Amino acid sequence: MSATAHPRDQPEERRIRPTAIGFVAIVALTIAELMVMALDVDVAVRVTALCGLLMAKVGLVLVVFLGVRFRRRDPRLALAALSLAAGFAVVLMLEMAFRMRQR
């Protein structure tokens, strides 16, 4: 496949396989989230695990379903912004869990 070829120009069989694998991975990550919710662990550990799984899901959707690649600068900036936002969310949630425990 050349560098300028578009994914929709590929034969249908070559497009279905990555989509099916991505869908199975999304289902596996969802099952992992449900398993984390069932665990008897500290709130901070649960929040951190769920945020990590969420970041994995977002990355999977961006790469597999939306076709974001690292060839240009724009996708890298979008991925960096999403990663920073998720990181800030984790820090804020952990701080909230710490403050709730202090009461």
Protein Blocks (a to p, Z undefined) as FASTA:
>chain_A
ZZkbcfklpcfklmmmmmmmmmmmmmmmmmmmmmmmmpccdfklmmmmmmmmmmmmmmmm
mmmmnopafkbmklmmmmmmmmmmmmmmmmmmmmmmmmmmmZZ
